[in-house]
Structure formats: structure tokens, C-alpha cells
């Protein structure tokens, strides 16, 4: 072995290099306070390795970015762990950068002749924050999309170059493929390249000037190896353990719903360590935000960079340390205010819940047998009844109707309900309530509409109320038969089980005892169309779509329609939208098979 | 024996030419690759802002008669670098019915930093969920502390065929007092 190593040493001089690396003098011996630089180098190494591994599977374009990250997270071996490691190490790096900066300032390690080392450290801090900012967008989920959009809009207010800067960074006038390709190039190429160069400078200068010892020195000088190396290794292990804890605690990094530039995202917030800037912006009224976004942060960075000069004065060091603490307390206070404002904001909570619902749903749909189409995962949510149904209902139906007492998305419209509550429409339970003399004229059914004075309400209140016990049994059977017409997914098992009951119910429905066919039509029985809604296929997908399309059609309410718009005829809703509302009301949406 | 000088020029002059040539050639070869990259880097600056075009957004019947604004998606052809996708949402507008059956349209984008504003029916005003700007029904800044530099951006509306609401859709630069199309 030794001859081989000697051979190598003669040609490379590695022994001298190794000796210089390991036996650097640590004045006053090894100390825990010197570990922070090493933990940062360790984190950066993790980021390079995990980043390259993520690169193997990531595809930056607006139709593939979320999709490829989804695939890493949910389909690839250990993908969730890899993403988690990259994500939480990034967070750890930000914290460690601040601690490293504090240690350097408190120990006076920024003073001459180490000015350049200090400045290269500040550049590294800014570059790392740049990595965070660019990395936040890459999964192309709603959260990253909207938060980054705000960030680039704010960049545009930079004097003179702002708009051009924004265009160059975004890759055009609007967010799209080129935003991703550019952010990815910055995130994985330009910025890491610059960081490696500056780390080189930083470590070279550090070695040139040596450690700034913390006085008083407790022990005699010692070599870097092995005491300090051990401490550095233990510190890196601690960082890794914290990161591992976070990965398992949160099961990797979050992935929101795919970015949709036309879909509101009211929970848009930057990463937690930028929250102070976000909060600061709230205090600058229209047109003065340049102070919060650029001038104040710029002045603070300027004072930070001037520390080596300030430190030369008699009280300079004290000023610097006080300034740093004050800045950190200020940042902490703003972060706290931002979190506090969100905690007390019900709209924000609702938006977060809605975002989590969409995120969860997007993954379910992506995992469905149909999978993600080439147009991207955003179309999955746009065409999903479970996602769009409640929103469309809230917007178009909830000014009169309710769904389980709310507007579909959980809110309460301004006006009281003036048409039926459609939760469980055409189900046995719903129909039983409709035919209940005590319920039909409540707001849950006809109470709010002019139908409460109509023939049906009168029939239920007078005739049904006076039904004999036998007729009541017939009515219950008939309603079971009518409800079976809807072919509801939720009643599928019950309808199959009760086939014979439904058969006798059909007889009761078209028989003369109940009198349904005096006004209604049911398949080949009953009145001509026009006197009451057709009960053929009542509540089925096709029936409901036609009804929403035009309730004034003779097959439905005809001229007796109250206020319901003919959504299809008047083009208030597209055919696709009517289908989505219908499917949602009928509980027809994709659900994974239970194992 | 002393070696003969290889040229008759004095040494410092020969040095000068060598140095100048080395710098010129070295500089020239170092400049080409960054310049080639720079061209692509600044290419987005060529993309001019697009003039808004009229889009059919809704029918009159879909806009509440009680004067409450309602949000509608704007479907148009989206151009994203090499992709051209017809009939997809490119933005959204709030449409509101005014007294004499006139329609008012606002771009939903907050002029502050680009989030979508919400209409709050209980309070009767618009609110931005990001930095708390608020706007009155006519789009003006409501709370003077709002970080938005201008009111909501109104858009030209045209009623065609008696009931079709066409909006000339356009986005504007955020964060400035003036309404500059992007």
C-alpha cells in the first residue's frame, strides 16, 4: 500500500494538502462555537447530491413540472424521502446561516483583515436565499406559483430596471414554460455555480487568516484533527437528525394542487423565513411599497456589509452586535405578527383547508386509472365534479338553493334560502321528506318558492296527510321506486337489494290509489307532458342535466317555473359545467377503490 | 556561447506585441460564449405586451340583478412559449350590473402584487387576501392604508346581440400608479 501512496503523493502532493487541511491550528483548542461553517458546508453538500438526484426525475414545463414532482413524491422509490431531505435541509441551511452570521459578528471575526471573507459570506447568504426563492416555484403548485408571482411583481418595482428584470426572470410577459426553465436554470446551475465559487473564496480566505479565537482561550492551541473534526461531525449529525425528524414528522415536503393561473389561491404565503418581508409590505400604503420591499432591506444589508468598517471604531463592535440582535428581533417580531394575523383570520383558514382539499384530490385523480393527461394535472381538477361542483353551486345556485344548509363550499349566502336544499336530491330520504306534510313547505323544500302554494304542496298537505295506513305504505314503496329511477351511486346496493320492493312500488306509483299519475308522467303511464315534471328517469344524470339546461321545458315545470334560470338555454353555464354540477349533486365522482 | 536573439526587435517591444496579442486573442475567445448566452438570456425583452382582445365572458342573465359582482373566468387562447391552447382560462373578471343595465368589469388581479381579490358579500367590498388591500364596489381604494397603488383595473365592456357580455381583457403592471398594459 505504502509504495502506491508514495507514488500518488509524488505526482499530486496530496499528503501535504491533507496535512494542511487536517492540522490547521485551532487557537485555544477545539470549541463548539466553531462548528457552524462546517454544518453549512455539510448542508450544501446534501443539497447538491439530493438536487442532482431530483434532477434525474424533474421536468421543468408548465405541463410537466407538478406532474414530475408528483411522480417523485408518490410513485418513485424513496422519492418522498429524497424531496423531504432536500426541502428540510434547505430550511435548516437558512437557520444555520443566521447562526453562523451571529457567531461571526459576536466573535468579531468580520474585522480586518477578514473583510473580504465577511463579504463573501454575505454574498453566500444572499445566494442561498436566492436558491430558496427559485426552488419554491419549481413544483409548480398553487402555493409556489402565487407566492413567487407576488415576489416577481415586487421585483418589478425596482427603479429603472424593474420591469425589464421581471421580464427576463419570468421569461416573458406572463408565467409559463420559460418561467420554469429559467427558475430551474437559476436554481440548479447559475446560483449553485456561484455558491461553489464563493465557498472556494470563503474557505481559502478563512484558511489564510485562520479562526478568530474566542477570548479567553481555555486550552492550549490544538490541531483541527481530531478534536474539532469530531465536534463538527457531531454538529452535522445533530442537523441531520433534526432534518430526518422533520421529514418523518411531515412525511416529506408538501405538494399543493397543480398551479392554475385562473384559480384563486387565497392562502398564498412565502416560505416562513420570508414572512417578515411579506408582513412588512402591509405597512406601506399604495405607491410607497418600494420602502418595504427594497429600500429598508437594502439599508439593512448595507449596514451589515459596513460592519468591518464600523468595527474599527471604539464602540463599533458593540454597535454591530446590538444592530444584529435588533435586526433579528425585528424580523422575529414581523414574522410573529404575520403568523398571528393569519391565525386569527377565518378566511385564511378556509383558504388553507380548500388548498389542502384540492391538493389531496389532485393526487387521488393522478393516481386514478385514467392518470394524468398530456395537458397536465390542472385539467384533472378542472374536470372533476368533486372539485368544481361545490364552487359552481356556490356561484350559480346558492343564491336560492342550499346544499346541506350551506352554499356548497361551507359559506352562508346573504339571503335566506328560497328554494330546496339539494343535498341528497332524489334519494329515498330526500323524497320521503318532500312527501311529508310537515316538511314540504319548510325552507328545506318548497318553503321559499312559489311552489309552496302549488298543486303538489296542496296535495301533500291535504291528501297525503289524510292517507290511510295502507296508502302510506304504498307511498313509501312508490318513493323507493321513484328514487331508483335516479340510479344514485349511494343507493346502488339498496336498489339492487330491494328489486322486488321497487317492482311493487312502481305499481303503486302508476296505480290509482296514490294519484301520482293524475298530474305526472312515468314512462308510459300518466298524463301528457306539461302538467307536472316528468318522473321518467327522475333525478338521473340525464334528467338533471336537461332540467338545469331548461326548467321551463314542458317536461319539467313549463310555464309554472318559479325563478330558476334556463342555465343552458341562456348560456349561463356551459354543458360541461352543468354536467359537473349534476355529477356533484348526484355524488358521482371518482373515488379510489377501498382496499 | 550566448544564444542569438531570435528577432531583431528590442525585447520590450516584442513583449508588448506578445502581450497585446495574448490579451486580444484571449479576450476575444472568452467573449463569444457569454455573448451567445446573453442573447437568449435577454430574449424575453423582445416580447411586446399584447393588446387586449374582446372575449365573450357571460350572458346578462348570469350577472346578479341585485348589483352584486360575480366572478367569471375569461376563456381565450393561451400562448405559452411553444404551446397555443385555445379556449382555456387566461384570467378572470368581476362583472357587476349597474343601475341602467350597464355592466362594469374589473380584472380580478390586485394591482398591488398580483393576487386575486375576493368580493366579500357581507361587507360589500373587494379584499385582497395577500396584503389586505381593500376596494369599494366602484373599484376605488377603500382603506387609505391599502398597499395597492391604484384602484382595481376596469375593463371595457360591450353588450352584443342584446345579451352577450364581451370584455376586452387585459392585464396591467402591478405595483405602479399608472395602468400600464403587460
Contacts between the chains, C-beta under 8 A, distances in Angstrom:
chain1	res1	chain2	res2	distance
A	62	B	80	6.0
A	63	B	83	7.7
A	146	B	115	6.5
A	149	B	113	7.8
A	149	B	114	5.0
A	149	B	115	7.8
A	150	B	113	4.3
A	150	B	114	5.9
A	150	B	115	6.5
A	150	B	130	6.2
A	153	B	113	4.6
A	153	B	114	4.4
A	153	B	174	4.2
A	153	B	175	6.0
A	154	B	113	5.9
A	154	B	175	6.7
A	156	B	173	6.7
A	156	B	174	6.8
A	156	B	175	6.1
A	157	B	175	4.3
A	157	B	176	7.0
A	163	B	173	6.8
A	164	B	45	6.0
A	167	B	44	4.7
A	167	B	45	5.7
A	167	B	47	7.0
A	168	B	41	6.7
A	168	B	42	6.2
A	168	B	44	5.5
A	168	B	45	6.6
A	170	B	44	7.1
A	171	B	44	5.1
A	171	B	81	7.7
A	172	B	44	4.9
A	172	B	47	4.7
A	172	B	81	7.4
A	173	B	47	5.5
A	173	B	49	6.0
A	173	B	50	7.0
A	173	B	171	8.0
A	173	B	182	5.1
A	174	B	80	7.8
A	174	B	171	7.5
A	174	B	182	7.6
A	176	B	80	3.7
A	176	B	81	5.9
A	177	B	80	5.5
A	177	B	81	4.3
A	177	B	82	7.1
A	177	B	83	7.1
A	178	B	44	6.9
A	178	B	81	5.3
A	260	B	89	7.6
A	261	B	89	7.4
A	261	B	90	7.5
A	261	B	91	7.5
A	262	B	73	5.5
A	262	B	74	7.8
A	262	B	88	8.0
A	262	B	89	3.2
A	262	B	90	6.9
A	262	B	91	6.2
A	262	B	92	5.8
A	263	B	89	7.9
A	264	B	92	7.9
A	264	B	108	7.7
A	264	B	116	4.3
A	264	B	118	7.4
A	265	B	115	7.8
A	265	B	116	7.5
A	266	B	115	7.7
A	266	B	116	7.6
A	266	B	118	6.6
A	266	B	129	3.7
A	267	B	129	7.6
A	268	B	115	5.9
A	268	B	129	7.4
A	268	B	130	5.7
A	278	B	131	7.6
A	281	B	113	7.5
A	281	B	131	5.4
A	281	B	147	5.9
A	282	B	131	5.0
A	282	B	132	5.8
A	282	B	147	6.3
A	284	B	147	5.8
A	285	B	144	6.2
A	285	B	145	5.2
A	285	B	146	6.4
A	285	B	147	6.2
A	286	B	112	7.6
A	286	B	133	7.9
A	286	B	141	6.4
A	286	B	146	6.0
A	286	B	147	6.2
A	286	B	148	5.2
A	286	B	149	4.1
A	286	B	150	6.9
A	286	B	177	7.6
A	287	B	149	4.1
A	287	B	176	7.8
A	287	B	177	5.6
A	289	B	112	7.4
A	289	B	147	5.5
A	289	B	149	7.5
A	289	B	175	6.5
A	347	B	118	7.5
A	347	B	129	6.3
A	348	B	129	7.0
A	351	B	129	6.5
A	375	B	85	7.7
A	395	B	70	6.8
A	395	B	71	7.3
A	396	B	62	7.6
A	399	B	64	6.9
A	413	B	121	7.2
A	414	B	68	8.0
A	414	B	121	5.1
A	414	B	122	6.7
A	565	B	61	5.6
A	565	B	62	7.8
A	570	B	59	5.5
A	570	B	61	4.5
A	570	B	62	7.5
A	570	B	163	7.5
A	571	B	59	4.9
A	572	B	58	7.4
A	572	B	59	5.7
A	572	B	61	5.5
A	572	B	62	3.9
A	573	B	62	8.0
